[in-house]
């Protein structure tokens, strides 16, 4: 993959990595993105639909962010409108 990117004079800036792979294969995902020269690792979506699930995911994302930073990458979450809906009036 990296050879093809160089051949086309392209740079891999980021990749969407699913939540399951982030939880189960983070080290290999970080290694792969570093091989490509990417700067960001992005979670494209997660089941965040209650305050409790948001807090639970915040803990998970903080850990992923710490490990990503140690590997030289920036962790990001691709937010959507459904994460901003009211839950129990909040």
N, CA, C and O atoms as a Tinker XYZ file with bonds, in Angstrom:
   360  protein
     1  N      0.832000   -1.196000    0.000000    73     2
     2  CA     0.000000    0.000000    0.000000    64     1     3
     3  C      0.871000    1.252000    0.000000    63     2     4     5
     4  O      0.630000    2.180000   -0.772000    81     3
     5  N      1.871000    1.277000    0.857000    73     3     6
     6  CA     2.725000    2.456000    0.940000    64     5     7
     7  C      3.459000    2.694000   -0.381000    63     6     8     9
     8  O      3.649000    3.839000   -0.791000    81     7
     9  N      3.865000    1.624000   -1.036000    73     7    10
    10  CA     4.546000    1.739000   -2.324000    64     9    11
    11  C      3.629000    2.397000   -3.350000    63    10    12    13
    12  O      4.062000    3.262000   -4.112000    81    11
    13  N      2.371000    1.989000   -3.368000    73    11    14
    14  CA     1.412000    2.551000   -4.324000    64    13    15
    15  C      1.158000    4.029000   -4.030000    63    14    16    17
    16  O      1.064000    4.839000   -4.952000    81    15
    17  N      1.046000    4.378000   -2.752000    73    15    18
    18  CA     0.852000    5.781000   -2.393000    64    17    19
    19  C      2.026000    6.624000   -2.887000    63    18    20    21
    20  O      1.830000    7.693000   -3.466000    81    19
    21  N      3.228000    6.147000   -2.660000    73    19    22
    22  CA     4.408000    6.883000   -3.109000    64    21    23
    23  C      4.450000    6.981000   -4.632000    63    22    24    25
    24  O      4.789000    8.024000   -5.191000    81    23
    25  N      4.101000    5.883000   -5.290000    73    23    26
    26  CA     4.067000    5.866000   -6.751000    64    25    27
    27  C      3.122000    6.935000   -7.293000    63    26    28    29
    28  O      3.403000    7.560000   -8.315000    81    27
    29  N      2.004000    7.139000   -6.603000    73    27    30
    30  CA     1.006000    8.121000   -7.034000    64    29    31
    31  C      1.228000    9.501000   -6.415000    63    30    32    33
    32  O      0.435000   10.420000   -6.620000    81    31
    33  N      2.316000    9.632000   -5.656000    73    31    34
    34  CA     2.640000   10.885000   -4.967000    64    33    35
    35  C      1.516000   11.318000   -4.024000    63    34    36    37
    36  O      1.144000   12.490000   -3.965000    81    35
    37  N      0.992000   10.346000   -3.295000    73    35    38
    38  CA    -0.081000   10.602000   -2.331000    64    37    39
    39  C      0.411000   10.357000   -0.908000    63    38    40    41
    40  O      1.359000    9.604000   -0.687000    81    39
    41  N     -0.244000   10.999000    0.043000    73    39    42
    42  CA     0.057000   10.819000    1.456000    64    41    43
    43  C     -1.202000   10.352000    2.166000    63    42    44    45
    44  O     -2.274000   10.933000    1.993000    81    43
    45  N     -1.069000    9.308000    2.962000    73    43    46
    46  CA    -2.204000    8.841000    3.770000    64    45    47
    47  C     -2.259000    9.696000    5.032000    63    46    48    49
    48  O     -1.376000    9.609000    5.885000    81    47
    49  N     -3.284000   10.510000    5.149000    73    47    50
    50  CA    -3.408000   11.388000    6.315000    64    49    51
    51  C     -4.091000   10.702000    7.494000    63    50    52    53
    52  O     -3.755000   10.948000    8.652000    81    51
    53  N     -5.062000    9.828000    7.177000    73    51    54
    54  CA    -5.828000    9.207000    8.249000    64    53    55
    55  C     -6.516000    7.954000    7.730000    63    54    56    57
    56  O     -6.490000    7.648000    6.538000    81    55
    57  N     -7.128000    7.245000    8.663000    73    55    58
    58  CA    -7.951000    6.095000    8.293000    64    57    59
    59  C     -9.042000    5.933000    9.324000    63    58    60    61
    60  O     -8.829000    6.152000   10.516000    81    59
    61  N    -10.216000    5.544000    8.853000    73    59    62
    62  CA   -11.298000    5.164000    9.756000    64    61    63
    63  C    -11.024000    3.734000   10.218000    63    62    64    65
    64  O    -10.776000    2.841000    9.407000    81    63
    65  N    -11.073000    3.537000   11.517000    73    63    66
    66  CA   -10.862000    2.215000   12.103000    64    65    67
    67  C    -12.045000    1.960000   13.034000    63    66    68    69
    68  O    -12.286000    2.732000   13.963000    81    67
    69  N    -12.770000    0.893000   12.788000    73    67    70
    70  CA   -13.963000    0.585000   13.570000    64    69    71
    71  C    -13.678000    0.374000   15.046000    63    70    72    73
    72  O    -12.577000   -0.014000   15.435000    81    71
    73  N    -14.683000    0.635000   15.855000    73    71    74
    74  CA   -14.548000    0.557000   17.309000    64    73    75
    75  C    -14.076000   -0.823000   17.766000    63    74    76    77
    76  O    -13.260000   -0.919000   18.683000    81    75
    77  N    -14.570000   -1.880000   17.149000    73    75    78
    78  CA   -14.145000   -3.228000   17.553000    64    77    79
    79  C    -12.653000   -3.426000   17.299000    63    78    80    81
    80  O    -11.948000   -3.977000   18.144000    81    79
    81  N    -12.179000   -2.989000   16.163000    73    79    82
    82  CA   -10.757000   -3.124000   15.861000    64    81    83
    83  C     -9.916000   -2.226000   16.767000    63    82    84    85
    84  O     -8.805000   -2.596000   17.144000    81    83
    85  N    -10.429000   -1.066000   17.112000    73    83    86
    86  CA    -9.711000   -0.190000   18.037000    64    85    87
    87  C     -9.558000   -0.861000   19.401000    63    86    88    89
    88  O     -8.511000   -0.749000   20.039000    81    87
    89  N    -10.587000   -1.544000   19.837000    73    87    90
    90  CA   -10.534000   -2.214000   21.139000    64    89    91
    91  C     -9.680000   -3.480000   21.101000    63    90    92    93
    92  O     -8.981000   -3.783000   22.068000    81    91
    93  N     -9.730000   -4.219000   19.997000    73    91    94
    94  CA    -9.109000   -5.540000   19.946000    64    93    95
    95  C     -7.743000   -5.563000   19.246000    63    94    96    97
    96  O     -6.920000   -6.431000   19.536000    81    95
    97  N     -7.496000   -4.626000   18.334000    73    95    98
    98  CA    -6.271000   -4.670000   17.524000    64    97    99
    99  C     -5.564000   -3.323000   17.445000    63    98   100   101
   100  O     -4.938000   -3.014000   16.432000    81    99
   101  N     -5.656000   -2.530000   18.486000    73    99   102
   102  CA    -5.146000   -1.158000   18.404000    64   101   103
   103  C     -3.665000   -1.113000   18.033000    63   102   104   105
   104  O     -3.272000   -0.333000   17.166000    81   103
   105  N     -2.855000   -1.927000   18.666000    73   103   106
   106  CA    -1.419000   -1.878000   18.390000    64   105   107
   107  C     -1.110000   -2.121000   16.913000    63   106   108   109
   108  O     -0.305000   -1.405000   16.317000    81   107
   109  N     -1.745000   -3.121000   16.332000    73   107   110
   110  CA    -1.471000   -3.408000   14.919000    64   109   111
   111  C     -2.025000   -2.311000   14.012000    63   110   112   113
   112  O     -1.423000   -2.002000   12.984000    81   111
   113  N     -3.162000   -1.719000   14.377000    73   111   114
   114  CA    -3.707000   -0.604000   13.590000    64   113   115
   115  C     -2.764000    0.596000   13.643000    63   114   116   117
   116  O     -2.517000    1.239000   12.623000    81   115
   117  N     -2.241000    0.897000   14.823000    73   115   118
   118  CA    -1.316000    2.016000   14.968000    64   117   119
   119  C     -0.039000    1.761000   14.168000    63   118   120   121
   120  O      0.476000    2.658000   13.499000    81   119
   121  N      0.459000    0.542000   14.246000    73   119   122
   122  CA     1.663000    0.177000   13.499000    64   121   123
   123  C      1.437000    0.340000   11.996000    63   122   124   125
   124  O      2.285000    0.886000   11.290000    81   123
   125  N      0.296000   -0.134000   11.519000    73   123   126
   126  CA    -0.023000   -0.027000   10.094000    64   125   127
   127  C     -0.098000    1.435000    9.658000    63   126   128   129
   128  O      0.472000    1.807000    8.633000    81   127
   129  N     -0.794000    2.258000   10.427000    73   127   130
   130  CA    -0.927000    3.669000   10.052000    64   129   131
   131  C      0.417000    4.389000   10.095000    63   130   132   133
   132  O      0.680000    5.275000    9.281000    81   131
   133  N      1.262000    4.006000   11.045000    73   131   134
   134  CA     2.607000    4.590000   11.068000    64   133   135
   135  C      3.402000    4.164000    9.848000    63   134   136   137
   136  O      4.180000    4.955000    9.315000    81   135
   137  N      3.225000    2.939000    9.400000    73   135   138
   138  CA     3.890000    2.458000    8.197000    64   137   139
   139  C      3.478000    3.291000    6.989000    63   138   140   141
   140  O      4.286000    3.573000    6.104000    81   139
   141  N      2.200000    3.678000    6.971000    73   139   142
   142  CA     1.695000    4.503000    5.866000    64   141   143
   143  C      2.090000    5.971000    5.999000    63   142   144   145
   144  O      1.992000    6.734000    5.038000    81   143
   145  N      2.535000    6.363000    7.189000    73   143   146
   146  CA     2.880000    7.762000    7.410000    64   145   147
   147  C      1.677000    8.623000    7.756000    63   146   148   149
   148  O      1.730000    9.846000    7.619000    81   147
   149  N      0.598000    8.003000    8.202000    73   147   150
   150  CA    -0.623000    8.751000    8.556000    64   149   151
   151  C     -0.394000    9.575000    9.824000    63   150   152   153
   152  O      0.531000    9.323000   10.596000    81   151
   153  N     -1.252000   10.551000   10.009000    73   151   154
   154  CA    -1.177000   11.427000   11.178000    64   153   155
   155  C     -2.330000   11.146000   12.153000    63   154   156   157
   156  O     -2.191000   11.338000   13.361000    81   155
   157  N     -3.462000   10.691000   11.619000    73   155   158
   158  CA    -4.663000   10.503000   12.433000    64   157   159
   159  C     -5.199000    9.081000   12.335000    63   158   160   161
   160  O     -5.084000    8.425000   11.300000    81   159
   161  N     -5.787000    8.620000   13.439000    73   159   162
   162  CA    -6.568000    7.389000   13.463000    64   161   163
   163  C     -7.963000    7.806000   13.933000    63   162   164   165
   164  O     -8.108000    8.428000   14.985000    81   163
   165  N     -8.982000    7.461000   13.151000    73   163   166
   166  CA   -10.323000    7.997000   13.380000    64   165   167
   167  C    -11.332000    6.869000   13.611000    63   166   168   169
   168  O    -11.425000    5.936000   12.814000    81   167
   169  N    -12.077000    6.965000   14.698000    73   167   170
   170  CA   -13.196000    6.053000   14.929000    64   169   171
   171  C    -14.390000    6.624000   14.169000    63   170   172   173
   172  O    -14.821000    7.741000   14.457000    81   171
   173  N    -14.933000    5.876000   13.200000    73   171   174
   174  CA   -15.985000    6.421000   12.353000    64   173   175
   175  C    -17.359000    6.472000   13.013000    63   174   176   177
   176  O    -18.225000    7.234000   12.582000    81   175
   177  N    -17.566000    5.672000   14.050000    73   175   178
   178  CA   -18.882000    5.647000   14.688000    64   177   179
   179  C    -18.823000    4.738000   15.905000    63   178   180   181
   180  O    -17.976000    3.850000   15.996000    81   179
   181  N    -19.718000    4.970000   16.815000    73   179   182
   182  CA   -19.876000    4.114000   17.992000    64   181   183
   183  C    -21.320000    4.263000   18.460000    63   182   184   185
   184  O    -21.989000    5.249000   18.152000    81   183
   185  N    -21.778000    3.286000   19.195000    73   183   186
   186  CA   -23.158000    3.333000   19.677000    64   185   187
   187  C    -23.234000    4.237000   20.905000    63   186   188   189
   188  O    -23.201000    3.776000   22.046000    81   187
   189  N    -23.336000    5.524000   20.637000    73   187   190
   190  CA   -23.416000    6.540000   21.690000    64   189   191
   191  C    -24.808000    7.149000   21.600000    63   190   192   193
   192  O    -25.059000    8.034000   20.782000    81   191
   193  N    -25.710000    6.666000   22.450000    73   191   194
   194  CA   -27.090000    7.139000   22.382000    64   193   195
   195  C    -27.699000    7.431000   23.755000    63   194   196   197
   196  O    -28.877000    7.775000   23.852000    81   195
   197  N    -26.909000    7.297000   24.802000    73   195   198
   198  CA   -27.347000    7.673000   26.158000    64   197   199
   199  C    -26.182000    8.356000   26.848000    63   198   200   201
   200  O    -25.043000    8.283000   26.385000    81   199
   201  N    -26.466000    9.006000   27.936000    73   199   202
   202  CA   -25.400000    9.638000   28.720000    64   201   203
   203  C    -24.425000    8.574000   29.209000    63   202   204   205
   204  O    -23.211000    8.778000   29.189000    81   203
   205  N    -24.957000    7.449000   29.645000    73   203   206
   206  CA   -24.104000    6.369000   30.146000    64   205   207
   207  C    -23.175000    5.835000   29.049000    63   206   208   209
   208  O    -21.988000    5.610000   29.288000    81   207
   209  N    -23.720000    5.637000   27.860000    73   207   210
   210  CA   -22.871000    5.127000   26.768000    64   209   211
   211  C    -21.836000    6.172000   26.358000    63   210   212   213
   212  O    -20.724000    5.818000   25.964000    81   211
   213  N    -22.187000    7.450000   26.445000    73   211   214
   214  CA   -21.224000    8.507000   26.127000    64   213   215
   215  C    -20.074000    8.496000   27.135000    63   214   216   217
   216  O    -18.910000    8.613000   26.752000    81   215
   217  N    -20.397000    8.357000   28.411000    73   215   218
   218  CA   -19.361000    8.300000   29.444000    64   217   219
   219  C    -18.493000    7.054000   29.291000    63   218   220   221
   220  O    -17.274000    7.116000   29.457000    81   219
   221  N    -19.112000    5.945000   28.980000    73   219   222
   222  CA   -18.375000    4.687000   28.778000    64   221   223
   223  C    -17.414000    4.825000   27.595000    63   222   224   225
   224  O    -16.253000    4.423000   27.678000    81   223
   225  N    -17.904000    5.390000   26.508000    73   223   226
   226  CA   -17.053000    5.571000   25.342000    64   225   227
   227  C    -15.968000    6.621000   25.586000    63   226   228   229
   228  O    -14.871000    6.506000   25.040000    81   227
   229  N    -16.251000    7.621000   26.381000    73   227   230
   230  CA   -15.230000    8.624000   26.712000    64   229   231
   231  C    -14.039000    7.947000   27.393000    63   230   232   233
   232  O    -12.891000    8.283000   27.101000    81   231
   233  N    -14.297000    7.012000   28.282000    73   231   234
   234  CA   -13.212000    6.269000   28.937000    64   233   235
   235  C    -12.418000    5.466000   27.917000    63   234   236   237
   236  O    -11.187000    5.488000   27.918000    81   235
   237  N    -13.126000    4.762000   27.055000    73   235   238
   238  CA   -12.471000    3.959000   26.013000    64   237   239
   239  C    -11.652000    4.863000   25.099000    63   238   240   241
   240  O    -10.496000    4.562000   24.802000    81   239
   241  N    -12.242000    5.966000   24.653000    73   239   242
   242  CA   -11.562000    6.872000   23.730000    64   241   243
   243  C    -10.343000    7.525000   24.375000    63   242   244   245
   244  O     -9.336000    7.747000   23.703000    81   243
   245  N    -10.420000    7.835000   25.667000    73   243   246
   246  CA    -9.262000    8.412000   26.359000    64   245   247
   247  C     -8.088000    7.437000   26.348000    63   246   248   249
   248  O     -6.949000    7.840000   26.115000    81   247
   249  N     -8.357000    6.164000   26.598000    73   247   250
   250  CA    -7.299000    5.143000   26.578000    64   249   251
   251  C     -6.723000    4.989000   25.175000    63   250   252   253
   252  O     -5.508000    4.897000   24.998000    81   251
   253  N     -7.611000    4.963000   24.175000    73   251   254
   254  CA    -7.155000    4.860000   22.783000    64   253   255
   255  C     -6.322000    6.086000   22.418000    63   254   256   257
   256  O     -5.289000    5.971000   21.757000    81   255
   257  N     -6.778000    7.253000   22.853000    73   255   258
   258  CA    -6.045000    8.491000   22.581000    64   257   259
   259  C     -4.655000    8.490000   23.190000    63   258   260   261
   260  O     -3.701000    8.949000   22.561000    81   259
   261  N     -4.530000    7.976000   24.409000    73   259   262
   262  CA    -3.224000    7.906000   25.065000    64   261   263
   263  C     -2.284000    6.980000   24.301000    63   262   264   265
   264  O     -1.125000    7.322000   24.062000    81   263
   265  N     -2.781000    5.818000   23.922000    73   263   266
   266  CA    -1.954000    4.865000   23.187000    64   265   267
   267  C     -1.600000    5.408000   21.798000    63   266   268   269
   268  O     -0.487000    5.208000   21.311000    81   267
   269  N     -2.545000    6.087000   21.176000    73   267   270
   270  CA    -2.291000    6.672000   19.861000    64   269   271
   271  C     -1.199000    7.733000   19.952000    63   270   272   273
   272  O     -0.296000    7.775000   19.116000    81   271
   273  N     -1.282000    8.587000   20.967000    73   271   274
   274  CA    -0.279000    9.643000   21.143000    64   273   275
   275  C      1.106000    9.038000   21.363000    63   274   276   277
   276  O      2.093000    9.542000   20.827000    81   275
   277  N      1.185000    7.975000   22.138000    73   275   278
   278  CA     2.474000    7.309000   22.357000    64   277   279
   279  C      3.040000    6.773000   21.046000    63   278   280   281
   280  O      4.257000    6.705000   20.875000    81   279
   281  N      2.164000    6.394000   20.125000    73   279   282
   282  CA     2.580000    5.873000   18.817000    64   281   283
   283  C      2.777000    7.000000   17.798000    63   282   284   285
   284  O      3.113000    6.737000   16.643000    81   283
   285  N      2.571000    8.249000   18.217000    73   283   286
   286  CA     2.785000    9.384000   17.322000    64   285   287
   287  C      1.600000    9.739000   16.448000    63   286   288   289
   288  O      1.750000   10.466000   15.466000    81   287
   289  N      0.416000    9.233000   16.792000    73   287   290
   290  CA    -0.794000    9.528000   16.012000    64   289   291
   291  C     -1.793000   10.292000   16.867000    63   290   292   293
   292  O     -1.741000   10.249000   18.096000    81   291
   293  N     -2.687000   10.978000   16.211000    73   291   294
   294  CA    -3.763000   11.708000   16.881000    64   293   295
   295  C     -5.045000   10.909000   16.697000    63   294   296   297
   296  O     -5.406000   10.552000   15.576000    81   295
   297  N     -5.732000   10.627000   17.801000    73   295   298
   298  CA    -6.998000    9.908000   17.746000    64   297   299
   299  C     -8.137000   10.911000   17.604000    63   298   300   301
   300  O     -8.141000   11.955000   18.256000    81   299
   301  N     -9.102000   10.586000   16.746000    73   299   302
   302  CA   -10.265000   11.449000   16.550000    64   301   303
   303  C    -11.522000   10.590000   16.453000    63   302   304   305
   304  O    -11.461000    9.403000   16.131000    81   303
   305  N    -12.645000   11.208000   16.736000    73   303   306
   306  CA   -13.944000   10.552000   16.590000    64   305   307
   307  C    -14.745000   11.327000   15.560000    63   306   308   309
   308  O    -14.857000   12.550000   15.646000    81   307
   309  N    -15.302000   10.622000   14.587000    73   307   310
   310  CA   -16.131000   11.236000   13.554000    64   309   311
   311  C    -17.560000   11.318000   14.087000    63   310   312   313
   312  O    -18.312000   10.345000   14.046000    81   311
   313  N    -17.911000   12.485000   14.581000    73   311   314
   314  CA   -19.231000   12.632000   15.192000    64   313   315
   315  C    -20.355000   12.737000   14.159000    63   314   316   317
   316  O    -20.121000   13.022000   12.984000    81   315
   317  N    -21.578000   12.500000   14.631000    73   315   318
   318  CA   -22.788000   12.540000   13.819000    64   317   319
   319  C    -23.864000   13.282000   14.602000    63   318   320   321
   320  O    -23.673000   13.589000   15.778000    81   319
   321  N    -24.977000   13.568000   13.968000    73   319   322
   322  CA   -26.042000   14.299000   14.658000    64   321   323
   323  C    -26.684000   13.483000   15.775000    63   322   324   325
   324  O    -27.151000   14.064000   16.755000    81   323
   325  N    -26.722000   12.155000   15.659000    73   323   326
   326  CA   -27.418000   11.351000   16.675000    64   325   327
   327  C    -26.728000   11.405000   18.043000    63   326   328   329
   328  O    -27.368000   11.129000   19.058000    81   327
   329  N    -25.443000   11.752000   18.091000    73   327   330
   330  CA   -24.772000   11.854000   19.390000    64   329   331
   331  C    -25.202000   13.105000   20.148000    63   330   332   333
   332  O    -24.910000   13.235000   21.337000    81   331
   333  N    -25.886000   14.019000   19.484000    73   331   334
   334  CA   -26.273000   15.275000   20.118000    64   333   335
   335  C    -27.764000   15.350000   20.465000    63   334   336   337
   336  O    -28.271000   16.412000   20.825000    81   335
   337  N    -28.448000   14.231000   20.355000    73   335   338
   338  CA   -29.875000   14.214000   20.707000    64   337   339
   339  C    -30.033000   14.195000   22.219000    63   338   340   341
   340  O    -29.179000   13.692000   22.949000    81   339
   341  N    -31.144000   14.753000   22.667000    73   339   342
   342  CA   -31.446000   14.792000   24.103000    64   341   343
   343  C    -31.656000   13.378000   24.635000    63   342   344   345
   344  O    -32.196000   12.508000   23.950000    81   343
   345  N    -31.212000   13.173000   25.880000    73   343   346
   346  CA   -31.410000   11.893000   26.562000    64   345   347
   347  C    -31.860000   12.225000   27.970000    63   346   348   349
   348  O    -31.118000   12.813000   28.757000    81   347
   349  N    -33.092000   11.838000   28.272000    73   347   350
   350  CA   -33.675000   12.139000   29.592000    64   349   351
   351  C    -33.606000   13.630000   29.917000    63   350   352   353
   352  O    -33.332000   14.009000   31.056000    81   351
   353  N    -33.854000   14.464000   28.925000    73   351   354
   354  CA   -33.889000   15.900000   29.132000    64   353   355
   355  C    -32.522000   16.555000   29.204000    63   354   356   357
   356  O    -32.419000   17.743000   29.510000    81   355
   357  N    -31.496000   15.811000   28.933000    73   355   358
   358  CA   -30.142000   16.386000   29.000000    64   357   359
   359  C    -29.471000   16.275000   27.650000    63   358   360
   360  O    -28.326000   16.700000   27.493000    81   359
